[in-house]
Amino acid sequence: MTSTIAIVTATEVADIDASLFDGLIHAQDAFGQVTWDVVHPTFAAGFIGRPGDGETRENRIAVFDLDVADGMTVIHVTNWALGHAAEFPEVG
């Protein structure tokens, strides 16, 4: 089953028709190595680059299944991915 998957970084927003897992693979194909720190049934978030490269606001990434993700979760995690929040938000 495919869903609308959104991939958000500090500089780019893209959408594809895929499963969430396929969205994670697509993100890694597009941006290189990604360390997924948070994996949730409706989204994943992490950092572009290899572990040890440093985690900065500029290399954050989030992938959402927009067909099932909670709207406020999308807003809060996108805010984090864009670098507007220092800490990862608490999500339900």
Backbone as a chain_set.jsonl record, in Angstrom:
{"seq": "MTSTIAIVTATEVADIDASLFDGLIHAQDAFGQVTWDVVHPTFAAGFIGRPGDGETRENRIAVFDLDVADGMTVIHVTNWALGHAAEFPEVG", "coords": {"N": [[0.846, -1.183, 0.0], [0.571, 2.187, -0.855], [1.321, 5.492, 0.253], [1.058, 9.066, 0.724], [4.104, 10.386, 1.047], [6.137, 12.599, 2.774], [9.212, 14.277, 2.612], [11.384, 16.092, 4.523], [13.833, 18.553, 4.794], [16.262, 20.992, 5.91], [16.532, 22.519, 3.649], [14.898, 21.553, 1.651], [11.775, 20.223, 0.487], [10.012, 17.382, -0.312], [7.715, 15.197, -1.994], [6.467, 11.89, -2.299], [4.873, 8.974, -3.68], [4.619, 6.248, -1.793], [5.554, 3.673, 0.569], [6.13, 4.263, 4.094], [8.575, 3.1, 4.848], [9.8, 2.805, 2.308], [10.037, 5.497, 1.776], [12.033, 6.23, 3.595], [14.215, 4.876, 2.512], [14.308, 6.152, 0.01], [14.97, 8.751, 0.872], [17.564, 8.318, 1.822], [18.779, 7.561, -0.564], [18.614, 9.983, -1.908], [19.947, 11.856, -0.247], [22.18, 10.697, 0.872], [24.002, 8.996, 3.478], [21.923, 8.478, 6.277], [21.224, 8.878, 9.655], [18.842, 7.482, 11.493], [17.289, 8.619, 14.181], [14.855, 8.677, 15.514], [12.236, 6.554, 15.074], [9.044, 6.064, 14.155], [5.7, 4.78, 13.876], [4.415, 6.489, 12.028], [6.195, 8.404, 11.166], [9.684, 9.331, 10.702], [12.793, 10.53, 11.989], [15.94, 12.189, 11.849], [19.462, 12.561, 11.23], [21.373, 13.783, 8.513], [24.244, 12.362, 7.209], [27.22, 10.682, 8.366], [27.5, 8.884, 11.517], [29.099, 10.742, 14.022], [29.82, 12.824, 12.384], [28.736, 15.088, 13.32], [25.921, 16.636, 14.698], [23.846, 18.923, 13.468], [21.693, 21.801, 13.104], [21.4, 22.184, 10.44], [21.601, 19.733, 9.172], [19.411, 18.121, 9.645], [16.665, 15.817, 9.188], [13.409, 14.727, 8.252], [10.844, 12.329, 7.738], [7.588, 11.726, 6.688], [4.498, 9.919, 6.834], [1.95, 11.123, 5.363], [-0.689, 10.387, 5.127], [-1.501, 9.178, 7.452], [-0.285, 10.361, 9.662], [-0.418, 12.383, 12.6], [-1.565, 15.702, 12.559], [-0.493, 17.772, 14.249], [1.835, 16.557, 15.121], [3.244, 16.405, 12.717], [3.637, 19.161, 12.271], [5.188, 19.944, 14.556], [7.482, 18.246, 14.377], [8.41, 18.925, 11.827], [9.037, 21.609, 12.305], [11.211, 21.205, 14.014], [12.937, 19.828, 12.2], [13.476, 21.827, 10.365], [15.116, 23.412, 11.817], [14.186, 25.204, 13.694], [13.681, 24.575, 16.294], [15.45, 23.655, 19.168], [15.516, 21.256, 20.622], [14.316, 17.894, 20.145], [10.848, 17.45, 19.669], [8.328, 16.363, 22.037], [6.316, 13.722, 21.162], [3.185, 12.05, 20.526]], "CA": [[0.0, 0.0, 0.0], [1.348, 3.417, -0.891], [0.784, 6.683, 0.905], [1.792, 10.281, 0.397], [5.244, 10.5, 1.95], [6.835, 13.878, 2.685], [10.585, 14.286, 3.093], [11.652, 17.487, 4.878], [15.148, 18.939, 5.307], [16.359, 22.444, 6.081], [16.553, 23.2, 2.36], [14.086, 20.899, 0.628], [10.589, 19.439, 0.822], [9.62, 16.569, -1.462], [6.703, 14.196, -1.686], [6.448, 10.736, -3.181], [3.884, 7.945, -3.363], [5.397, 5.087, -1.359], [5.345, 3.344, 1.979], [7.065, 5.014, 4.935], [9.892, 2.469, 4.726], [10.361, 3.197, 1.017], [10.408, 6.904, 1.916], [13.334, 6.287, 4.277], [15.201, 4.459, 1.518], [14.385, 7.243, -0.964], [15.71, 9.849, 1.504], [18.984, 7.958, 1.837], [19.248, 7.64, -1.946], [18.691, 11.397, -2.304], [20.809, 12.687, 0.599], [23.315, 9.955, 1.398], [23.824, 8.329, 4.77], [21.046, 9.111, 7.262], [21.095, 8.194, 10.932], [17.461, 7.665, 11.952], [17.279, 8.607, 15.649], [13.485, 8.436, 15.963], [11.437, 5.85, 14.085], [7.685, 5.979, 14.678], [4.876, 4.194, 12.806], [3.948, 7.458, 11.037], [7.281, 9.296, 10.746], [11.039, 9.066, 11.187], [13.591, 11.751, 12.008], [17.341, 11.951, 12.155], [20.482, 13.472, 10.737], [22.076, 13.408, 7.291], [25.681, 12.232, 7.443], [27.637, 9.523, 9.145], [27.666, 9.152, 12.945], [30.356, 11.411, 14.313], [29.986, 14.016, 11.546], [28.176, 16.219, 14.041], [24.491, 16.843, 14.502], [23.577, 20.355, 13.429], [20.356, 22.142, 12.63], [21.406, 22.171, 8.981], [21.575, 18.389, 8.587], [18.253, 17.371, 10.139], [15.755, 15.298, 8.177], [12.218, 14.033, 8.744], [10.026, 11.69, 6.707], [6.241, 11.531, 7.232], [3.394, 9.328, 6.088], [0.929, 12.156, 5.54], [-2.024, 9.806, 5.151], [-1.854, 8.697, 8.795], [0.387, 11.124, 10.715], [-1.157, 13.429, 13.302], [-1.195, 17.02, 12.046], [0.381, 18.509, 15.167], [3.142, 15.897, 15.085], [3.904, 16.867, 11.494], [4.058, 20.551, 12.479], [6.276, 20.019, 15.545], [8.696, 17.597, 13.875], [8.89, 19.766, 10.731], [9.666, 22.756, 12.949], [12.527, 20.723, 14.454], [13.764, 19.518, 11.027], [13.875, 23.09, 9.741], [16.084, 24.073, 12.683], [13.555, 26.233, 14.518], [13.603, 24.085, 17.677], [16.725, 23.051, 19.559], [15.294, 19.894, 21.102], [13.282, 17.141, 19.454], [9.596, 17.601, 20.421], [7.62, 15.183, 22.54], [5.203, 13.372, 20.275], [2.38, 10.97, 21.057]], "C": [[0.887, 1.24, 0.0], [0.571, 4.546, -0.229], [1.513, 7.887, 0.343], [2.863, 10.457, 1.465], [5.908, 11.847, 1.715], [8.217, 13.733, 3.301], [10.973, 15.742, 3.294], [13.083, 17.62, 5.386], [15.155, 20.458, 5.458], [16.239, 23.188, 4.759], [15.595, 22.635, 1.325], [12.875, 20.199, 1.237], [10.193, 18.691, -0.447], [8.513, 15.627, -1.034], [6.744, 13.106, -2.74], [5.288, 9.833, -2.779], [4.651, 6.673, -3.05], [4.924, 4.672, 0.02], [6.333, 4.177, 2.793], [8.466, 4.434, 4.81], [10.562, 2.844, 3.402], [10.763, 4.669, 1.02], [11.754, 7.074, 2.6], [14.456, 5.905, 3.308], [15.394, 5.556, 0.469], [15.199, 8.412, -0.399], [17.2, 9.548, 1.516], [19.568, 7.966, 0.428], [19.483, 9.092, -2.355], [19.755, 12.179, -1.54], [22.041, 11.976, 1.129], [22.976, 9.328, 2.737], [22.919, 9.147, 5.689], [21.05, 8.245, 8.512], [19.698, 8.5, 11.453], [17.434, 7.516, 13.472], [15.907, 8.294, 16.221], [12.745, 7.75, 14.822], [10.096, 5.53, 14.736], [6.829, 5.353, 13.572], [4.434, 5.179, 11.72], [5.021, 8.441, 10.571], [8.624, 8.762, 11.246], [11.811, 10.378, 11.112], [15.021, 11.414, 12.384], [18.231, 13.001, 11.531], [21.134, 12.911, 9.485], [23.568, 13.404, 7.606], [25.976, 11.021, 8.304], [27.722, 9.877, 10.626], [29.052, 9.733, 13.203], [30.614, 12.636, 13.46], [29.502, 15.266, 12.263], [26.717, 16.395, 13.694], [24.218, 18.33, 14.591], [22.151, 20.587, 12.954], [20.273, 22.06, 11.117], [21.302, 20.767, 8.391], [20.455, 17.514, 9.151], [17.353, 16.939, 8.985], [14.573, 14.618, 8.863], [11.438, 13.492, 7.547], [8.687, 11.344, 7.342], [5.363, 10.734, 6.283], [2.211, 10.265, 6.314], [-0.491, 11.61, 5.583], [-2.452, 9.377, 6.556], [-1.233, 9.503, 9.931], [-0.547, 12.177, 11.31], [-0.647, 14.798, 12.84], [-0.257, 17.795, 12.945], [1.771, 17.878, 15.237], [3.918, 16.352, 13.859], [4.431, 18.286, 11.689], [5.254, 20.626, 13.421], [7.574, 19.401, 15.023], [9.259, 18.372, 12.685], [9.589, 20.998, 11.285], [11.074, 22.398, 13.421], [13.445, 20.505, 13.244], [14.269, 20.782, 10.341], [14.847, 23.892, 10.604], [15.505, 25.13, 13.59], [13.422, 25.831, 15.982], [14.904, 23.371, 18.001], [16.569, 21.582, 19.916], [14.199, 19.211, 20.283], [12.006, 17.194, 20.282], [9.083, 16.269, 20.974], [6.439, 14.939, 21.626], [4.5, 12.154, 20.835], [2.451, 9.79, 20.282]], "O": [[1.844, 1.326, 0.77], [-0.658, 4.54, -0.168], [2.469, 7.748, -0.42], [2.557, 10.653, 2.641], [6.21, 12.198, 0.575], [8.377, 13.145, 4.37], [10.904, 16.542, 2.361], [13.5, 16.897, 6.292], [14.161, 21.122, 5.164], [15.882, 24.366, 4.744], [15.487, 23.181, 0.227], [12.936, 19.66, 2.341], [10.057, 19.286, -1.516], [8.387, 15.296, 0.145], [7.017, 13.36, -3.914], [4.783, 9.924, -1.66], [5.266, 6.082, -3.937], [3.994, 5.263, 0.57], [7.276, 4.738, 2.234], [9.438, 5.178, 4.679], [11.751, 3.163, 3.374], [11.72, 5.052, 0.347], [12.531, 7.956, 2.236], [15.513, 6.535, 3.289], [16.525, 5.853, 0.085], [16.022, 8.995, -1.104], [18.013, 10.432, 1.246], [20.727, 8.336, 0.242], [20.441, 9.393, -3.067], [20.397, 13.064, -2.105], [22.874, 12.606, 1.781], [21.807, 9.155, 3.081], [23.117, 10.35, 5.862], [20.897, 7.026, 8.435], [19.401, 9.639, 11.813], [17.544, 6.404, 13.988], [15.804, 7.708, 17.299], [12.638, 8.303, 13.728], [10.029, 4.816, 15.737], [7.229, 5.406, 12.409], [4.112, 4.761, 10.608], [4.771, 9.235, 9.664], [8.686, 7.87, 12.092], [11.521, 11.232, 10.274], [15.277, 10.476, 13.139], [17.839, 14.15, 11.327], [21.414, 11.716, 9.401], [24.085, 14.348, 8.205], [25.077, 10.421, 8.892], [27.986, 11.029, 10.972], [30.049, 9.259, 12.658], [31.52, 13.414, 13.758], [29.824, 16.382, 11.854], [26.328, 16.312, 12.529], [24.341, 18.93, 15.659], [21.49, 19.673, 12.462], [19.186, 21.884, 10.566], [20.948, 20.622, 7.221], [20.559, 16.287, 9.13], [17.285, 17.599, 7.949], [14.723, 14.011, 9.923], [11.382, 14.117, 6.488], [8.647, 10.737, 8.412], [5.476, 10.865, 5.064], [1.549, 10.196, 7.35], [-1.405, 12.303, 6.031], [-3.646, 9.23, 6.818], [-1.639, 9.329, 11.08], [-1.358, 12.778, 10.606], [0.561, 15.017, 12.745], [0.686, 18.417, 12.458], [2.769, 18.582, 15.394], [5.109, 16.65, 13.947], [5.564, 18.578, 11.307], [6.235, 21.303, 13.116], [8.649, 19.971, 15.209], [10.479, 18.468, 12.548], [10.64, 21.389, 10.775], [12.012, 23.177, 13.255], [14.596, 20.941, 13.254], [15.373, 20.796, 9.796], [15.347, 24.932, 10.174], [16.255, 25.888, 14.204], [13.085, 26.665, 16.822], [15.401, 22.576, 17.203], [17.406, 20.758, 19.548], [13.277, 19.862, 19.791], [12.068, 17.002, 21.496], [9.375, 15.199, 20.439], [5.655, 15.848, 21.351], [5.103, 11.329, 21.522], [1.815, 8.791, 20.619]]}, "num_chains": 1, "name": "protein.A"}
